[in-house]
């Protein structure tokens, strides 16, 4: 797939942020990394009242999210939901996203998933898996 020239800056920026996030994942605790990228870890658990509607990102936001998907699709360290959410959170930080982490028991194993929340109600979850997970909040020592 050929990237349109007008999207080169967004893809380049997403690539730089992905490199920084990769270093951060290996050297920082998640609450600190999430704050550093501009998508702080959501405080508290239990989001049953959330509308789970997609946020209106606008032209700029859609371009940024698309650029992140392009970079992460080819990321050599894996396209995990956490990496994806952190990089997207940075690129959409003007919309004040929060990083949300959830867990679920799948086939007898505990699985984790990460996504972004905007305005406390709208979710950005490219995998559309957030409904299956119970959200977690940070532990007191991570605050």
Phi, psi and omega in degrees: 000132180271134180272127176300143183305322182294345180263356179305312181300320180293320179293317178298317179296318179298322178296316178297315180295320179299321177297315179296318178297320179299316176296316180298320179300326183273347186233348186234158171284149186303314180303320180291317179297316180299317176297319182296325180275351178097015178227076185301150179297131182296132179277135176086170181232171175083089182246035185299337181275356182294144181285338181059024176276157179284141178287153174275108185273339185077175183298312181299313182295319178296321178296317179296315180296320178296319179297318179297316179300319180297316180292312185291334178299331182248011185292127185289343182263008178103141179266070180279157180297327180294312178301313181300314181294321180292316180293316178296320178301320177293313183294335179250024186298338177295340179269004177056059178285159172239139175279130179241133178241135180226162178231156176207155175263117182236119180052042177080001179245147175277124179243151178240154180214147179233144178206177181249148174237140178239135178057023178071355183229331186262134183255144169242103183222091183303333179276350180052041182248357187300329182299336183274357187244148174264127185285151177243156172247168180290153176285157183303325181287344179273348185291000000 
